[in-house]
């Protein structure tokens, strides 16, 4: 994940990027190219460019074209507001592999509120999605489920199906990077509501006989159960390599140290953390059912090795909600 800017034309009340540390000046085009060269040399093959709003960078199409020319699969994450015919044509020209557009409501008033008061935003985003589909670009629509938009999530799923494109619904609101958690408390949905909405949006997932996949047992004993330090990492707009988008650590300077040294250091640190003898989740009675995320714990508590009370509440509540339905 390559965050190319923290600038954004929306002011979404639930955005976790708010309060991201400003660490100097954004990488210029040549510096981004240099990092892309180094990522190629260490064997990276997929880069997702995100922000903020990545399309606010004037050189974003030069960056996308360069990454594609170096053999990478490329994805662009965007709010879709700036996507018009010209942008769609440019994305087609740089042979983008996929575009992910955030669409949190189809109600103009709700969408106006969710963007922080951007006029005509819904019409522009919907038009942008339809243009990308028209030009044959792989598009996915994403939403964050919350109290502000819960009544319209099913309709977004239907809109995606009408265009024959995927729809991803995330029910988790993260604390901001500056530690503020008001959005979590004000807008998060309860476990019963989350389960009911998932059933309504994805009925096929809950059909009788649907396959359930349990995580490998060994993962219960280590801090990271994702691809961090194995096949993924993130880069800030200032060229710092971190564990992921949610964890602004260890902040390794790629331009100074080189991507190879940063990656080896990051892997070593993840191995060390995974072998921590005082790992707090190891002895927890909820570990087998908890969908824990170290990134969530970090954003919530400021520490890696600490329990996320939100995750515990959500997962215990989800188990109880499923029992009620049964």
C-alpha positions in Angstrom: 0.0 0.0 0.0 1.6 3.3 -1.2 0.0 6.4 0.3 1.0 9.1 -2.2 -0.7 12.0 -0.4 -2.7 12.8 2.8 -4.5 15.6 1.0 -8.2 15.0 0.3 -11.2 16.9 -1.2 -13.6 15.2 1.3 -13.8 15.6 5.0 -15.5 12.3 6.0 -16.4 12.3 9.7 -15.2 8.6 10.1 -11.9 8.9 8.2 -9.0 7.4 10.2 -6.4 9.2 8.0 -7.3 12.4 9.9 -4.4 13.5 12.1 -1.8 11.6 10.1 1.7 12.8 11.1 3.2 15.3 8.7 6.8 14.2 8.2 8.3 16.7 5.9 7.5 17.2 2.2 5.6 14.7 0.0 7.8 12.6 -2.2 8.3 14.2 -5.6 7.9 12.3 -8.9 11.5 11.2 -9.2 11.6 10.0 -5.6 8.5 7.9 -6.1 10.1 6.4 -9.2 13.2 5.6 -7.3 11.2 3.8 -4.6 9.2 1.9 -7.3 12.5 0.7 -8.8 13.6 -0.5 -5.4 10.3 -2.3 -4.8 10.7 -4.1 -8.1 14.2 -5.2 -7.1 13.0 -6.8 -3.8 10.3 -8.7 -5.6 7.1 -6.7 -5.0 4.6 -7.3 -7.7 1.5 -5.4 -6.6 1.2 -1.8 -5.6 -2.1 -0.1 -4.4 -1.9 3.7 -4.6 -4.0 5.5 -2.1 -4.3 8.7 0.0 -5.9 10.9 1.1 -7.2 11.2 -2.5 -4.5 10.0 -4.9 -6.0 11.8 -7.9 -5.1 15.1 -6.3 -1.5 14.5 -7.2 -0.8 16.1 -10.6 1.7 13.4 -11.4 -0.5 10.4 -10.4 -0.8 9.2 -14.0 3.0 9.4 -14.5 3.4 7.3 -11.4 0.8 4.7 -12.5 2.4 4.5 -15.9 5.8 4.1 -14.5 4.8 1.4 -12.1 3.0 -0.5 -14.9 6.1 -0.1 -17.1 8.2 -1.8 -14.3 5.9 -4.8 -14.4 3.7 -4.1 -11.4 0.0 -4.9 -11.0 -1.5 -1.5 -10.0 -4.6 -0.6 -8.1 -5.9 2.9 -7.4 -8.0 3.7 -4.3 -10.2 6.8 -4.7 -13.3 8.5 -3.6 -14.3 8.9 -7.2 -15.2 12.6 -7.1 -12.6 13.6 -9.7 -13.3 10.7 -12.1 -14.7 12.1 -15.4 -14.3 11.0 -19.0 -10.7 12.3 -19.3 -9.6 10.6 -16.0 -11.3 7.3 -17.1 -9.4 7.5 -20.5 -6.1 8.2 -18.7 -6.7 5.2 -16.4 -7.4 3.0 -19.4 -4.2 4.3 -21.1 -2.0 3.4 -18.1 -3.6 0.0 -18.1 -4.6 0.1 -14.5 -5.5 -3.3 -13.1 -8.2 -2.2 -10.7 -9.9 0.8 -9.2 -11.6 0.8 -5.8 -14.2 3.6 -5.2 -15.6 4.4 -1.8 -19.4 5.0 -2.0 -21.1 5.3 1.4 -24.6 6.3 0.5 -26.9 6.7 -2.5 -29.0 9.4 -0.6 -27.8 12.9 -1.7 -28.4 14.4 1.8 -26.6 11.6 3.6 -23.7 11.6 1.1 -23.4 15.4 1.5 -23.0 14.9 5.3 -20.6 12.0 4.8 -18.3 14.0 2.6 -18.2 17.0 4.9 -20.5 19.2 2.8 -19.2 18.7 -0.8 -22.0 19.7 -3.2 -23.1 17.4 -6.0 -20.6 14.8 -4.8 -23.0 11.8 -5.1 -23.8 12.5 -8.8 -20.1 12.9 -9.6 -19.1 9.7 -7.8 -21.9 7.6 -9.3 -21.1 9.0 -12.8 -17.4 8.2 -12.2 -18.2 4.6 -11.3 -20.4 4.2 -14.4 -17.7 5.7 -16.6 -15.1 3.3 -15.4 -17.4 0.4 -16.0 -18.2 1.8 -19.5 -14.4 1.9 -20.3 -14.0 -1.7 -19.2 -11.9 -0.9 -16.1 -12.2 -3.3 -13.2 -14.1 -1.4 -10.5 -15.0 -2.3 -6.9 -17.3 -0.3 -4.8 -16.6 -0.1 -1.0 -18.6 1.2 1.9 -18.1 1.6 5.6 -21.3 0.6 7.5 -22.2 3.0 10.3 -25.2 4.6 11.9 -25.2 7.4 9.4 -25.8 5.2 6.4 -27.1 1.8 7.6 -30.5 2.3 5.9 -28.9 2.6 2.5 -26.3 -0.1 2.4 -28.5 -2.7 0.7 -29.3 -0.3 -2.1 -25.6 0.3 -2.7 -25.1 -3.5 -3.0 -28.0 -3.6 -5.6 -26.4 -0.7 -7.5 -23.1 -2.6 -7.7 -24.9 -5.7 -8.9 -26.7 -3.7 -11.5 -23.3 -2.8 -12.9 -22.0 -6.4 -12.4 -19.1 -5.2 -10.2 -18.0 -6.3 -6.7 -19.2 -4.7 -3.5 -17.2 -4.7 -0.3 -18.9 -3.7 3.0 -16.7 -3.0 6.0 -18.5 -2.7 9.3 -15.5 -1.3 11.3 -14.8 2.3 12.0 -11.2 2.9 13.1 -9.9 5.6 15.5 -8.1 8.4 13.8 -4.3 8.4 13.6 -4.1 11.3 16.1 -5.9 9.1 18.7 -9.3 10.6 18.4 -12.1 8.0 18.7 -15.3 10.1 18.7 -16.3 8.6 15.3 -16.0 5.1 16.8 -18.3 5.9 19.7 -20.7 8.0 17.7 -21.2 6.0 14.5 -20.3 2.3 15.1 -23.0 -0.3 14.7 -23.7 -3.0 17.3 -23.0 -6.7 16.6 -26.7 -7.5 16.0 -27.0 -4.7 13.5 -23.8 -5.7 11.7 -24.9 -9.3 11.3 -28.4 -8.3 10.1 -26.9 -5.9 7.5 -24.4 -8.5 6.3 -27.3 -11.0 5.8 -29.3 -8.4 3.9 -26.4 -7.2 1.7 -24.8 -10.7 1.1 -27.6 -13.2 1.5 -25.6 -15.8 -0.5 -23.0 -15.9 2.3 -25.6 -17.2 4.8 -27.3 -19.8 2.6 -27.6 -23.3 4.1 -24.4 -25.3 3.6 -22.2 -22.2 3.0 -18.6 -23.2 3.8 -17.0 -21.9 7.0 -13.2 -21.5 7.1 -11.4 -21.5 10.4 -8.0 -19.8 10.8 -5.0 -22.1 11.4 -4.6 -22.8 15.1 -1.0 -21.6 15.2 -2.1 -18.1 14.4 -3.8 -17.9 17.9 -0.3 -17.8 19.4 1.2 -14.9 17.5 0.6 -11.2 17.3 0.0 -10.8 13.6 -2.5 -13.0 11.8 -2.3 -11.1 8.5 0.3 -10.7 5.8 2.3 -8.1 7.6 6.0 -8.9 7.4 5.3 -11.8 5.1 3.9 -10.3 1.9 2.8 -6.8 2.7 3.8 -3.4 4.1 2.8 0.2 3.6 4.7 3.4 2.5 3.8 6.9 3.6 3.8 10.0 1.3 7.2 10.8 2.8 8.8 7.5 1.9 8.7 5.8 5.3 8.0 2.0 5.4 5.5 0.9 8.0 3.9 -2.4 9.0 0.5 -1.4 7.5 -1.8 1.6 6.9 -3.0 1.4 10.5 0.4 1.1 12.2 2.8 4.1 11.7 5.7 2.0 12.9 8.6 1.5 12.5 8.9 4.4 10.0 11.9 3.2 8.1 13.3 5.7 5.6 13.4 4.0 2.2 15.4 6.8 0.4 18.0 6.8 3.1 18.3 3.0 3.9 17.0 1.4 0.7 13.9 -0.7 0.4 15.8 -4.0 0.8 17.3 -3.1 4.2 13.9 -1.6 5.3 12.1 -4.8 4.3 14.6 -7.1 6.1 14.4 -4.9 9.2 10.6 -4.9 9.1 10.4 -8.7 8.8 12.9 -9.1 11.7 10.7 -6.9 13.8 7.5 -8.8 13.0 9.2 -12.1 13.8 10.3 -10.6 17.1 6.8 -9.4 18.0 5.3 -12.7 16.9 7.5 -14.5 19.4 6.8 -12.2 22.3 6.4 -14.2 25.5 4.1 -11.6 27.1 1.7 -11.5 24.1 -1.6 -10.4 25.8 -4.0 -12.4 23.5 -2.3 -15.7 24.0 -4.1 -16.6 27.3 -7.4 -14.8 26.4 -10.5 -17.1 26.5 -11.9 -15.3 23.4 -8.8 -15.8 21.2 -10.3 -18.6 19.0 -13.3 -16.5 18.0 -11.8 -13.0 18.1 -11.2 -11.4 14.7 -8.4 -9.4 16.3 -6.3 -7.0 14.4 -3.0 -5.7 15.8 -3.5 -2.5 13.7 -6.8 -1.9 15.4 -5.2 -2.4 18.8 -2.5 0.0 17.9 -4.8 2.7 16.7 -7.1 2.3 19.7 -4.4 2.1 22.5 -1.2 3.4 20.9 0.4 0.0 21.6 0.9 -3.2 19.6 0.7 -5.7 22.5 -2.5 -4.6 24.0 -6.1 -5.8 23.9 -8.6 -3.9 21.7 -11.7 -3.6 23.9 -13.7 -2.7 20.7 -12.7 -6.0 19.0 -13.5 -8.0 22.1 -16.9 -6.4 22.5 -17.7 -6.9 18.8 -16.7 -10.5 18.6 -18.4 -11.6 21.8 -21.5 -9.7 20.6 -21.3 -11.3 17.2 -21.3 -14.8 18.8 -24.3 -13.9 20.9 -26.1 -12.5 17.9 -25.6 -15.7 15.9 -26.9 -17.8 18.8 -30.1 -15.7 18.9 -30.7 -16.3 15.2 -30.1 -20.0 15.6 
